[in-house]
Amino acid sequence: MTYTQTLSNLAARYPDGAPAGIDIETLAQLKTQNTFETHLDIAKAMATVMRKDMAAYDADASQFTQSLGCWSGFHAQQMMRAIKRQKGTLDRAYVYLSGWMVAGMRNRFGHLPDQSMHEKTSVVDLIQEIYTSLRQADEVDLNDLFNELKTTNDRASVIAKIDGFETYVRPIIADIDAGFGNVHATYLLAKEMIKAGACCIQIENQVSDAKQCGHQDGKVTVPREDFNEKLRAVRMAFEELGVHDGVIVARTDSLGAGLTQKIPVSREAGDEAAEYTKWLETQPVSDLNPLADGEVAIQLGGQLVKPTRLPNGLYKFRTETGVERVVEDCVASLNEGGADLLWIETATPNVAQIADMVRQIREKAPHAKLTYNNSPSFNWTLNLRKQVREDWIAEGRIKPEDYDEARLMSAAFDEDVLGIEADRRLQAFQTDIAREAGVFHNLITLPTFHGTAKVMNDLSEGYFGEQKMLAYVKEIQREEIRKNVSAVRHQHEVGSDLGDTFKEMTGGDRALKAGGEHNTMNQFADVA
């Protein structure tokens, strides 16, 4: 409800005044600043937002959505503040919660690789933290408007701003890895993530206890019927908690995964098990190649064969079958598993490659839409410059010897026509992939990991080097002021004015406030 509606309801409830002499406008302010009652309410509301955005994308592929991966609530809050300052709205902006970053940055066991070695509850805790931070941003900004309301001669204008306030709360796409266990464990964890506020859960088709980062080797996938059970478990969690618009992202790692843990049981020709098993690397059983003790054999395509089995018991897929397996994975996830969005983990950022896979998927699942990982694991500069070089060679514009592939990372190419064209393609990449490859959501998994590393590197080099305080002031504080970054007033950013306001609400003139004339935050007023 808006502030105006809340005030009207309270006046009707307390015609003779609120208990203990509390001002009704005070109660209305507090209720307005508390933008969501529970985080489950957030999950329901944000799921509806995502569904609306998906429909808008279906009508117009330029209406794709974006997110950045955040490993703290503060990162998410500052991202949303920056977007709102720049665009005036948070339309189509989401938060991505990366399992990699939880493992690497929010893990009580230390900084660990993306192998599901972090505690399950740390994912839930981060969702809770992100929404706590975003809701506090609501409180801080609304409190400023209410303070303005106390002193303005144009109350109607300020009340209109309060009633029309756009919350900082936005959808989170939350990574549940491979489910952290069996199908029941996946369901239980999904419920906790949803109760913490997640409207969208991303799950991958790797073996839970052998999970690897999507951009590392050694990935092991599960049969499609096993993965579909986990997709159904997540859907059941959404439905049980009343989040009927909940969104599921089914991720396939098959493009880079050459192993499976088990051979599924086929009940009839062409079923999910048969479609998965047909890609195994095998050798015919014959008199020259008989079965030995302990070896496994299966009937495949009318022939008895031995699947290639590694010393660890894992089975190999045939090489060069990744694309076919990806397509079949995606179709099964949508049509049998009930997923809403797909995620295809790729080795390089290539619009044409992804567009070709999506074309094949849409032949059997016309509604297919993707979430795509614009991953920092890609060397974007090198990849795009290579693509430009290869295209220009194919077009006859240059000869192979004109550009040494081994030197393409050189800064000398930053101002070269090839480097400029690569940067143009980088700038257009998300738009192109949304239009040509069905990508509804573009995300970067680890930007705040790398951004924090770079800021601390640059600041440390300068502060402990020759620049001393100039390093901090020139590169951080002065830029915060000039770009109107609200966090430059750090006391205000974390809610000191909220405390002052509440003290006034309860104690009036007796309130001992922090925001007086001696508060050093006053040095940052009206300096931009």
Stockholm file with secondary structure:
# STOCKHOLM 1.0

chainA/1-528         MTYTQTLSNLAARYPDGAPAGIDIETLAQLKTQNTFETHLDIAKAMATVMRKDMAAYDADASQFTQSLGCWSGFHAQQMMRAIKRQKGTLDRAYVYLSGWMVAGMRNRFGHLPDQSMHEKTSVVDLIQEIYTSLRQADEVDLNDLFNELKTTNDRASVIAKIDGFETYVRPIIADIDAGFGNVHATYLLAKEMIKAGACCIQIENQVSDAKQCGHQDGKVTVPREDFNEKLRAVRMAFEELGVHDGVIVARTDSLGAGLTQKIPVSREAGDEAAEYTKWLETQPVSDLNPLADGEVAIQLGGQLVKPTRLPNGLYKFRTETGVERVVEDCVASLNEGGADLLWIETATPNVAQIADMVRQIREKAPHAKLTYNNSPSFNWTLNLRKQVREDWIAEGRIKPEDYDEARLMSAAFDEDVLGIEADRRLQAFQTDIAREAGVFHNLITLPTFHGTAKVMNDLSEGYFGEQKMLAYVKEIQREEIRKNVSAVRHQHEVGSDLGDTFKEMTGGDRALKAGGEHNTMNQFADVA
#=GR chainA/1-528 SS CCHHHHHHHHHHHCTTCCGGGCCHHHHHHHHHHSCCSCHHHHHHHHHHHHHHHHHHHHHCTTCCEEEEECSSHHHHHHHHHHHHHHHSCCTTEEEEECHHHHHHHSCTTCSCCTTTCSCHHHHHHHHHHHHHHHHHHHHHHHHHHHHHHHHCSCHHHHHHHHHTCCCSCCCEEEECTTCSSSHHHHHHHHHHHHHTTCSEEEEESBCGGGCCCTTSSCCEECCHHHHHHHHHHHHHHHHHTTCTTCEEEEEECTTTCCEESCCCCCCSTTSHHHHHHTTBCEEECCSSSCCCTTCCCEEETTEEEEECBCTTSCEEBCTTCHHHHHHHHHHHHHHTTCCSEEEECCSSCCHHHHHHHHHHHHTTCTTCCEEEECCTTSCHHHHHHHHHHHHHHHHTSSCGGGSCGGGTTSGGGTTSHHHHHHHHHHHHHHHHHHHHSCEEEEEESSHHHHHHHHHHHHHHHHHTTTCTHHHHIIIIIHHHHHTTCGGGSHHHHTTHHHHHHHHHHHHGGGCCCSCSTTCGGGGGTTCC
#=GC SS_cons         CCHHHHHHHHHHHCTTCCGGGCCHHHHHHHHHHSCCSCHHHHHHHHHHHHHHHHHHHHHCTTCCEEEEECSSHHHHHHHHHHHHHHHSCCTTEEEEECHHHHHHHSCTTCSCCTTTCSCHHHHHHHHHHHHHHHHHHHHHHHHHHHHHHHHCSCHHHHHHHHHTCCCSCCCEEEECTTCSSSHHHHHHHHHHHHHTTCSEEEEESBCGGGCCCTTSSCCEECCHHHHHHHHHHHHHHHHHTTCTTCEEEEEECTTTCCEESCCCCCCSTTSHHHHHHTTBCEEECCSSSCCCTTCCCEEETTEEEEECBCTTSCEEBCTTCHHHHHHHHHHHHHHTTCCSEEEECCSSCCHHHHHHHHHHHHTTCTTCCEEEECCTTSCHHHHHHHHHHHHHHHHTSSCGGGSCGGGTTSGGGTTSHHHHHHHHHHHHHHHHHHHHSCEEEEEESSHHHHHHHHHHHHHHHHHTTTCTHHHHIIIIIHHHHHTTCGGGSHHHHTTHHHHHHHHHHHHGGGCCCSCSTTCGGGGGTTCC
//
